[in-house]
Amino acid sequence: MNVSQGVFILLSAVVLIGAAGVVLHRNLFRAALFLILSFVGVSGLYILLEAELLAMVQLLLYVGAIAILIVFAIMVSRQLMSPQFRDRNEQWVGGLLVAVVLFAVLAFILLQVNWPTAEAAVPEDAIAQLGQALVEGDQFVLPFEVASVLLMVALVGAVIIAREK
């Protein structure tokens, strides 16, 4: 086993432990912290795959924005942070059933692939092409702007909901 395989196994363990902590932890605040751990592990996997741009986007958007927004939403909702609050998930059986079905579908799909697959050549100007596609009018500028407006509306809505009356 070489170093990259060891790092992959370590990062995979971090992601799986974080995901299990999100699902299994009873405290919502600590579950959000486990979510951040899982996101950081996924970012490490992107670095291992030499996709540094995706790793930075993962860190900036998911860890830096979405997960921190979740943590703030949990902290400002007084009912969730009180020690008397009892959270129960009555739908855990359905969730487990859906997870098992999705795992079976993914395993079936992965078993259909003839391994190992051939590596695809990455163009030299891949980042420039991605940037150009995000700002050109006939490609991804509309979804990019819709996502930014959606995030802004979510932020304003969170502030309005959290505001004292």
C-alpha positions as CSV (number, residue, x, y, z in Angstrom):
1,M,0.0,0.0,0.0
2,N,1.4,3.3,-1.0
3,V,1.0,6.7,0.6
4,S,-1.9,7.9,-1.5
5,Q,-3.9,4.8,-0.7
6,G,-3.2,5.3,3.0
7,V,-4.3,9.0,2.8
8,F,-7.4,7.9,0.8
9,I,-8.3,5.3,3.5
10,L,-7.8,7.9,6.2
11,L,-9.9,10.6,4.5
12,S,-12.6,8.0,3.7
13,A,-12.7,7.1,7.4
14,V,-13.0,10.8,8.3
15,V,-15.9,11.3,5.9
16,L,-17.7,8.1,7.1
17,I,-17.2,9.0,10.8
18,G,-18.5,12.5,10.2
19,A,-21.5,11.2,8.3
20,A,-22.3,8.6,11.0
21,G,-22.0,11.4,13.6
22,V,-24.4,13.5,11.6
23,V,-27.0,10.7,11.5
24,L,-26.5,9.1,14.9
25,H,-25.8,12.0,17.3
26,R,-28.8,13.2,19.4
27,N,-27.5,16.8,19.9
28,L,-28.2,18.9,16.8
29,F,-25.3,21.3,17.3
30,R,-22.8,18.4,17.6
31,A,-24.4,16.8,14.5
32,A,-23.7,20.0,12.6
33,L,-20.1,19.9,13.7
34,F,-19.9,16.3,12.4
35,L,-21.3,17.6,9.1
36,I,-18.4,20.1,9.0
37,L,-16.0,17.3,9.6
38,S,-17.5,15.3,6.8
39,F,-17.3,18.3,4.4
40,V,-13.6,18.8,5.3
41,G,-12.9,15.1,4.6
42,V,-14.6,15.4,1.2
43,S,-12.5,18.4,0.4
44,G,-9.4,16.3,1.3
45,L,-10.6,13.6,-1.2
46,Y,-10.9,16.3,-3.9
47,I,-7.3,17.3,-3.2
48,L,-6.2,13.7,-3.4
49,L,-7.9,13.5,-6.8
50,E,-5.9,16.7,-7.9
51,A,-9.1,18.7,-8.2
52,E,-8.0,21.7,-6.2
53,L,-10.7,24.0,-7.5
54,L,-13.4,21.6,-6.3
55,A,-11.6,21.3,-2.9
56,M,-11.6,25.1,-2.4
57,V,-15.2,25.4,-3.5
58,Q,-16.1,22.6,-1.1
59,L,-14.3,24.4,1.7
60,L,-15.6,27.9,0.9
61,L,-19.2,27.1,0.1
62,Y,-20.1,24.1,2.2
63,V,-17.9,24.5,5.2
64,G,-17.5,28.3,5.1
65,A,-21.1,29.2,4.2
66,I,-23.7,26.5,4.4
67,A,-22.5,24.6,7.5
68,I,-21.8,27.8,9.4
69,L,-25.2,29.1,8.5
70,I,-26.7,25.8,9.9
71,V,-24.7,26.2,13.1
72,F,-25.9,29.8,13.5
73,A,-29.5,28.8,12.8
74,I,-29.2,26.1,15.5
75,M,-27.7,28.6,17.9
76,V,-30.3,31.3,17.5
77,S,-33.2,28.9,17.9
78,R,-33.5,28.8,21.6
79,Q,-35.8,25.7,21.7
80,L,-33.2,23.5,20.0
81,M,-30.4,24.6,22.3
82,S,-32.3,24.1,25.6
83,P,-31.4,21.0,27.6
84,Q,-35.1,20.2,28.1
85,F,-35.6,19.7,24.3
86,R,-36.1,16.1,23.4
87,D,-35.7,15.3,19.7
88,R,-37.1,12.2,18.4
89,N,-37.0,10.9,14.8
90,E,-40.0,8.8,14.3
91,Q,-39.1,8.2,10.6
92,W,-35.8,6.4,11.1
93,V,-37.1,3.1,9.8
94,G,-38.1,4.7,6.5
95,G,-34.8,6.5,6.3
96,L,-32.9,3.3,6.9
97,L,-35.0,1.5,4.2
98,V,-34.3,4.3,1.7
99,A,-30.5,4.3,2.5
100,V,-30.4,0.5,2.0
101,V,-32.2,0.7,-1.3
102,L,-29.9,3.5,-2.5
103,F,-26.8,1.6,-1.4
104,A,-28.1,-1.5,-3.4
105,V,-28.7,0.6,-6.5
106,L,-25.2,2.2,-6.2
107,A,-23.6,-1.2,-5.7
108,F,-25.4,-2.6,-8.7
109,I,-24.2,0.3,-10.9
110,L,-20.6,0.1,-9.7
111,L,-20.6,-3.7,-10.3
112,Q,-21.6,-3.0,-14.0
113,V,-18.4,-1.0,-14.7
114,N,-15.4,-2.8,-16.1
115,W,-12.6,-1.9,-13.8
116,P,-10.0,-0.4,-14.2
117,T,-11.3,2.4,-16.5
118,A,-9.0,4.4,-18.7
119,E,-7.8,7.8,-17.4
120,A,-9.2,10.8,-19.4
121,A,-6.8,13.6,-20.4
122,V,-7.4,16.9,-18.6
123,P,-7.1,19.9,-20.9
124,E,-4.5,22.4,-20.0
125,D,-7.0,25.3,-19.9
126,A,-9.7,23.4,-18.0
127,I,-10.0,26.2,-15.3
128,A,-10.2,28.9,-18.0
129,Q,-12.9,26.9,-19.8
130,L,-14.9,26.5,-16.6
131,G,-14.6,30.3,-15.8
132,Q,-15.6,31.1,-19.4
133,A,-18.6,28.8,-19.2
134,L,-19.8,30.4,-15.9
135,V,-19.9,33.9,-17.4
136,E,-21.0,33.3,-21.0
137,G,-24.7,34.1,-21.6
138,D,-25.4,30.9,-23.5
139,Q,-24.0,28.4,-20.9
140,F,-24.1,28.6,-17.1
141,V,-24.6,32.2,-16.3
142,L,-28.3,31.9,-15.5
143,P,-28.0,28.9,-13.1
144,F,-25.0,30.6,-11.5
145,E,-26.9,33.8,-10.8
146,V,-30.1,31.9,-9.7
147,A,-28.0,30.1,-7.1
148,S,-26.5,33.3,-5.9
149,V,-29.9,34.9,-5.5
150,L,-31.2,31.8,-3.8
151,L,-28.4,31.9,-1.3
152,M,-29.0,35.6,-0.6
153,V,-32.7,35.0,-0.1
154,A,-32.0,32.2,2.3
155,L,-29.6,34.4,4.3
156,V,-32.1,37.3,4.5
157,G,-34.8,34.8,5.5
158,A,-32.6,33.4,8.2
159,V,-32.0,36.8,9.6
160,I,-35.7,37.7,9.6
161,I,-36.6,34.5,11.3
162,A,-33.9,34.8,13.9
163,R,-34.7,38.5,14.7
164,E,-36.2,39.3,18.0
165,K,-39.8,40.4,17.9
